[in-house]
Amino acid sequence: MNPFKTFAATLFTSTNPKEKMDQQSIYDIKINSLSGKPMNLKDFEGKHILFVNVASKCGFTPQYKQLQELQDSYKNNLVVIGLPCNQFGGQEPGSAAEIETFCEVNYGVKFIITEKIDVKGKDQHPLYRWLTKKAVNGHKNSTVKWNFQKYLVDEKGSLVDYFFSNTKPMSSKITKFLKK
């Protein structure tokens, strides 16, 4: 092995014990369904989970249909979870009932939709803290840039990667992780 690479890897690897202590399992995070009932993410252990911050009045909203197609195509090893968010251009102003009706009527959505949450800022939901902070997820940092940004977690609960809004749900960038 190259001695410089070994030195650089040692130099740039965090040894901050607090960073290690902050890491937690995604399965311990609490979130409610759109109807307000507590969900247990541990129920999805053994499957990939694709988390997507969704909005009803966004240019990317037609991705709801593609997300349902992805869920249907990979139902044996994938759970798609949509998380309504009104932080980008006020594009998800609706109530829980309005969101549910909109998704079902316009896009035939059957995948899980959660309560409306904040994905950034001072009121960031703990799930998005986990998805966006390397100190918590153990993999990488990111920033949610817009609606329909996607985060893929593997069947063991580790963050695989994230994909910006313009990455279509059926893109090989995502599906390559789901093929068995």
N, C-alpha and C positions, 0 to 999 in steps of 0.2 A: 504494500500500500504506500502511496505517496505520503512522505512525512509532513509536507505542507498541508495536505488535505486533512490529515489527522489533527494537526495543530489548529487549523481553521475550524474544524468541526467542534473541537473542544472549546475554542475561544468563543464561538457563537452559539453554543448550546446553553440554554438557560439552566442555571443551578439554583435559581431562586426557589427556596422551599415553599414560599407562600403560593407561587404559581402552581406547584404540584398540589397543594392543599385545596386550591380553588376548584380543581377539576372535579366534576361530578358526573354521574350517569344521567343521560337524557331521560331514562326511564323513571327518575325520581321527580321530574318536573310536573307540576300541577297545572292543568288547563281545563277549561270547561267546553262542552259542546255548544253549538249555536243555541240550543234550547236551555243552556245554563246548567246542565248536569255534568258533574265531574267526570273527566276521562282519565283512564289509566294507560299511559303510553307503554307500560310494561306488557300490555295485551298484544302489542305489535312486535315484541321481541321475536327474532327469527325471520322477520321480513324487513326489507328496505322500507324506509319512510321518506316520502318526498313532501317537504313542507313548502308551501307557496303562499306568500302574502297576496291576497286577492282583492279585487275591487270591481264593482258593477258598472262603473261609468268611465272605464279606461280604454285606451286604444288597444290594449292587450287582452281585454275581457273575452274576446272570442277563444282565447286559450282554455277557457273552461271546458269547451267541447273536447279539445285535444287532451286535457288532463283526464277527462272521463275515459277517453279512448286508451290512454296510457294505463289507467287503473284497470280497465277491462282486459287489456292485452297481457298484463303482468300480474293479475290478481292473486296468483299463487305465491308470489314473493315480493309484492309491493303494496303499500298502503299510501294513497295520496291524501294529504290533509291540507285543506284550504283554510287560511287564517285571514278573515276580513280585517282590513286596515284602512283608516281614513286619513293617513298622514301625508299622502302624496296627492296634492291638488284637490283634496276633499272629494275624492272619487268613490268613496264608499260611505255615503251619508245615511243609508237606510237602517231601519231597525232589524232585529234578528228575523222577525217574520217576513219583512220585505226582502231581505237577502235570500232567505230560504226559497220563497216563491220565485224570485227573479232567477235563481240558479236552476231550479227544477223546470220552470216553464220555458225559459229561453235556451237552456243548454243541456237539459236532461241530466243534471248533476246528481249523482248518487254517492259520490265519495264524501268523506267526512268534512264538514265545515265546522269550525270552532266559533267561540265567542269572538267579538270584535276586540282587537288588541292593538297596542303600540309596538312597532318593531324597531324603534329607535328612540333616542332621547331619554329624558329623566324618568318617564313612565314605561320604559322598555319592558316588555313581558320577559320573565325569566327564561322562557324557551328561546327567545331571540338573543338574550344575553349568552346563552349556551351556544347557539348557532354562530354568533359573530365574534366571540372572544376566545382566542387561543388558550388563554389562562384557564378557561372553564372547559372547553371542548378538547383540548390537547392536540389540536390539529392545525388550525389557522384562524387568522383574524379576517374579518370582512366588514363591509358596510352595506346596508340595504339601500340601494340606489333608487328603486322605483317599485311600483306594483308588479306582481308576477315574477319576482326574483325567486329562484328555487334553491332549496338546500336538500341534498341527498344524504341520508344516514343509512349505514349498512345494517345488516341483520343482527349484528352484535352491539349496535348502538354507538358506533363511531362515525364521526362526520367524514363523508367521502369527499364532497366538494360542493361548490355553489355555482349557480348559473344565472347570468343576468336575464332580464325580462325578454330580450330578443331571442333567447334560446327556446325553440319550440319544444313542448313536452315530449314529442316523439323523436326528437333529435337523437342521433347516435351518440352524441356527447353524454346523454343521460342513459339511453337504453343499453349501451355497452356494459354498464355496471349491473344490469338486471338479467342478462342472459345467463342461463345455467346450462 
